[in-house]
Amino acid sequence: MSRILAAFLLSVTLLLGAVTAADAQQIGKKSRAAANAFAAHNSLFVLYHEMGHLLIDQFSLPVLGREEDAADNMASWFLLKQTTPDSHQVLADAAYGWLLSGIAYGTSFADADYYAGHSLDRQRAYQIVCLMVGSNAREFRSIANAYSIDRNRQLTCEWDYDLIDRSLTSLIGQRAGKKASSAEVEVTYQEAPGRLQPAAEAFRQSGIFERIATELRDGFPLPRGVTLTAKRCAEANAFYDPNTVEIIFCYELMEDFFNLAIKDMRATGRLSLGPGGLSRLDQ
């Protein structure tokens, strides 16, 4: 994730308003659990994205186009290949997370937004949904319709997915599943005192770091050891460092995703998060 995007996510929190201590007292158990699940799902998509960067670097995978777009497509592909209700929900929540970011950003863009390494947030949301419906039209037509993706584009999304599936199966499939090397995958959680403690605890309890570590450890013959570090960063961010072969996740990002969910549920008056999101009735 770029520092431009990290700065933007901070601005989103400021635009929507932070969830205060008084707000927290009014959040019901089910809505808090829903927001934590939404934050964990968005964080997991981000981690698959960073795993994509790691695999591109460690296996010298060829990339045509922007690496950030490739990493997004890899994240979607990893999740679609799992074909589970949980992986489908992660994708639905990730798409809605990017849509919320795009809505908060508005329609005024600077030149830097157009030449940045990442696609615009709304484009990232629609790309996830496009690959979903492209992979299985019957399964995901309803969410594509909810995002107003017209029928003709839904049909060509199948071409997009088939191309990505063929490419990644060729590049990654030949490595995935092979006996892993002796390279270690280490998971580290640093302390997060103060206001970040709830986000840090929710991130740790979600188990998503261990999920990524297991997939790397068991699924790929890694040439070097990998470290996954969760910590306080003073910015909402996550990134892969090729020099240390380390994926770093910032607790501030988990907190931002949580705040986005709470504010959206309040703004809509519904305890459901976006098209394809789980229905959440708070008693």
C-alpha positions in Angstrom: 0.0 0.0 0.0 1.4 3.4 -1.0 2.0 6.2 1.4 -0.3 8.4 -0.8 -3.1 5.8 0.0 -2.1 5.7 3.6 -2.5 9.5 3.9 -5.8 9.2 2.1 -7.1 6.6 4.6 -6.3 9.0 7.4 -8.3 11.7 5.6 -11.2 9.3 5.3 -11.2 8.8 9.1 -11.2 12.6 9.6 -14.0 13.1 7.0 -16.2 10.5 8.5 -15.3 11.3 12.1 -13.4 9.1 14.5 -15.4 6.7 16.7 -15.1 8.3 20.1 -15.3 6.6 23.5 -18.9 7.9 23.8 -19.7 6.3 20.4 -18.2 3.1 21.5 -20.7 2.8 24.4 -23.6 3.0 21.9 -22.2 0.3 19.6 -24.1 -2.9 20.2 -22.3 -6.2 20.5 -23.5 -7.5 17.1 -22.6 -4.3 15.3 -19.2 -4.2 16.9 -18.7 -7.8 15.9 -19.8 -7.0 12.4 -17.4 -4.1 12.2 -14.5 -6.2 13.5 -15.3 -8.9 10.9 -15.5 -6.3 8.1 -12.1 -4.8 9.3 -10.6 -8.3 9.4 -11.9 -9.2 6.0 -10.5 -6.0 4.5 -7.2 -6.5 6.3 -7.0 -10.1 4.9 -7.5 -8.9 1.4 -4.7 -6.3 1.9 -2.5 -9.1 3.3 -3.1 -11.3 0.2 -2.2 -8.2 -1.9 1.1 -7.9 0.0 1.6 -11.7 -0.4 1.3 -11.1 -4.1 4.1 -8.5 -4.0 6.2 -11.0 -2.0 5.7 -13.8 -4.5 6.4 -11.5 -7.4 9.7 -10.5 -5.8 10.8 -13.8 -4.4 10.0 -15.8 -7.6 10.9 -13.1 -10.0 7.4 -13.4 -11.6 6.9 -11.3 -14.8 4.3 -8.5 -14.5 2.7 -6.8 -17.5 1.3 -3.5 -16.3 1.3 -2.0 -12.8 2.5 -4.3 -10.1 -0.2 -2.9 -7.7 -3.0 -4.0 -10.1 -1.3 -7.4 -10.4 -1.2 -7.7 -6.6 -4.9 -6.8 -6.4 -5.7 -9.4 -9.0 -3.6 -12.0 -7.2 -5.4 -11.3 -4.0 -8.8 -11.8 -5.6 -7.6 -14.9 -7.4 -6.2 -16.5 -4.2 -9.6 -16.0 -2.5 -11.7 -17.1 -5.4 -9.8 -20.3 -5.7 -10.8 -21.2 -2.1 -14.5 -21.3 -3.1 -15.8 -21.0 0.4 -18.5 -18.8 1.9 -15.8 -17.2 4.0 -13.6 -16.3 1.1 -16.6 -15.0 -0.8 -17.5 -12.8 2.1 -13.9 -11.5 2.3 -14.1 -10.4 -1.3 -17.6 -8.8 -0.9 -16.4 -6.8 2.1 -13.1 -5.8 0.4 -15.0 -4.5 -2.6 -17.3 -2.5 -0.4 -14.3 -1.2 1.6 -12.8 0.2 -1.5 -16.1 1.7 -2.6 -16.5 3.4 0.8 -13.0 4.9 0.4 -13.9 6.1 -3.1 -17.1 7.7 -2.0 -15.4 9.5 0.8 -12.7 10.7 -1.6 -15.3 12.3 -3.8 -14.9 13.2 -7.5 -12.1 15.8 -7.3 -8.8 14.2 -8.2 -5.3 15.6 -8.3 -2.8 14.7 -11.1 -1.1 12.4 -8.6 -4.2 10.2 -8.4 -4.0 9.5 -12.0 -0.3 8.7 -12.2 -0.1 6.8 -8.9 0.9 3.2 -8.8 -2.6 2.2 -7.6 -5.9 2.3 -9.5 -8.5 4.6 -8.1 -10.4 3.1 -5.1 -13.7 2.7 -6.9 -11.9 1.0 -9.8 -10.3 -1.4 -7.3 -13.8 -2.2 -5.9 -15.3 -2.8 -9.3 -12.3 -4.9 -10.4 -12.9 -7.3 -7.5 -16.6 -7.6 -8.3 -15.8 -8.1 -12.0 -13.4 -11.0 -11.2 -16.0 -12.5 -8.9 -18.8 -12.6 -11.5 -16.2 -13.5 -14.2 -15.2 -16.6 -12.2 -18.8 -17.8 -11.5 -21.7 -15.8 -13.1 -24.4 -17.8 -11.3 -22.8 -17.4 -7.9 -22.0 -13.7 -8.2 -24.5 -12.2 -10.6 -26.5 -10.7 -7.8 -23.5 -8.7 -6.4 -22.5 -7.6 -9.9 -26.0 -6.4 -10.5 -26.0 -4.6 -7.1 -22.9 -2.7 -8.3 -24.7 -1.9 -11.5 -22.2 -3.7 -13.8 -24.2 -4.1 -17.0 -24.8 -7.5 -18.6 -22.3 -7.0 -21.4 -19.5 -6.1 -19.0 -20.4 -9.0 -16.9 -19.8 -11.3 -19.9 -16.4 -9.8 -20.6 -15.5 -10.1 -17.0 -15.4 -13.8 -17.7 -12.7 -13.2 -20.3 -10.8 -11.0 -17.7 -10.9 -13.8 -15.1 -10.0 -16.5 -17.5 -6.9 -14.6 -18.6 -5.8 -13.9 -15.0 -6.6 -17.5 -14.0 -4.6 -18.9 -16.9 -1.7 -16.6 -16.2 -1.5 -17.2 -12.5 -2.0 -20.9 -12.8 1.0 -21.0 -15.1 3.2 -18.7 -13.0 2.2 -19.8 -9.5 0.4 -23.1 -9.9 3.7 -24.8 -10.8 5.2 -23.7 -7.5 2.2 -23.9 -5.2 1.8 -27.2 -3.4 5.4 -28.2 -3.9 7.2 -29.3 -0.8 8.1 -26.2 1.1 11.7 -25.3 1.7 13.3 -25.0 5.1 12.7 -21.2 5.0 10.9 -20.0 8.1 7.8 -17.8 8.2 7.8 -15.9 11.5 4.8 -14.0 12.9 5.4 -11.1 15.2 2.9 -8.9 17.1 4.3 -5.8 18.6 2.6 -4.0 21.5 0.1 -1.3 20.8 -0.7 0.7 23.9 -3.5 3.3 24.2 -6.3 3.7 21.7 -4.8 1.2 19.2 -5.1 -1.7 21.7 -8.6 -2.7 20.7 -7.6 -2.8 17.0 -4.4 -4.7 17.8 -6.3 -7.3 19.9 -9.0 -7.7 17.2 -6.4 -8.1 14.5 -4.6 -10.7 16.6 -7.7 -12.6 17.5 -8.8 -12.7 13.9 -6.0 -15.2 13.1 -5.5 -13.8 9.6 -1.7 -13.3 10.1 -1.4 -17.0 10.9 -3.6 -17.8 7.9 -1.2 -16.0 5.6 1.8 -17.5 7.3 0.4 -21.0 6.9 -0.3 -20.5 3.2 3.2 -19.2 2.6 4.8 -21.9 4.7 2.9 -24.9 3.3 2.1 -23.7 -0.2 5.3 -22.3 -1.6 9.0 -23.4 -1.7 10.2 -20.0 -0.4 13.8 -19.2 -1.2 14.2 -17.1 1.9 12.7 -16.7 5.3 9.7 -14.4 5.6 8.6 -12.2 8.6 5.1 -11.0 9.2 5.1 -8.1 11.6 2.0 -6.3 13.0 2.8 -3.0 14.8 2.0 0.6 15.4 3.2 2.7 12.5 1.8 6.2 13.0 -0.1 5.7 9.7 -2.8 3.4 8.3 -0.7 1.2 6.0 0.5 -2.2 5.1 3.5 -3.0 2.8 6.0 -5.5 1.7 9.7 -4.7 2.2 11.8 -6.6 -0.3 15.0 -5.8 1.5 14.0 -7.7 4.6 11.4 -10.0 3.0 8.9 -8.7 5.5 5.2 -8.0 5.3 4.3 -5.2 7.7 0.7 -4.6 8.8 -0.1 -1.4 10.8 -2.7 -1.6 13.5 -3.9 1.8 12.4 -5.3 0.2 9.2 -7.4 -2.3 11.2 -8.7 0.7 13.2 -9.6 2.6 10.0 -11.5 -0.3 8.5 -13.4 -0.7 11.8 -14.3 3.0 11.8 -15.4 2.9 8.2 -17.8 0.1 9.0 -19.3 1.7 12.0 -19.9 5.0 10.3 -21.4 3.3 7.2 -23.9 1.3 9.4 -24.9 4.5 11.1 -25.2 6.6 7.9 -27.4 4.0 6.2 -29.4 3.1 9.2 -28.8 -0.6 8.4 -26.6 -3.1 10.0 -25.5 -4.6 6.8 -22.3 -3.7 4.9 -22.7 -3.2 1.2 -23.9 -5.4 -1.6 -23.2 -9.0 -0.8 -22.5 -8.1 2.8 -23.8 -10.2 5.7 -27.1 -9.1 7.2 -26.4 -7.9 10.7 -29.4 -7.3 13.0 -28.5 -5.7 16.2 -30.8 -6.5 19.1 
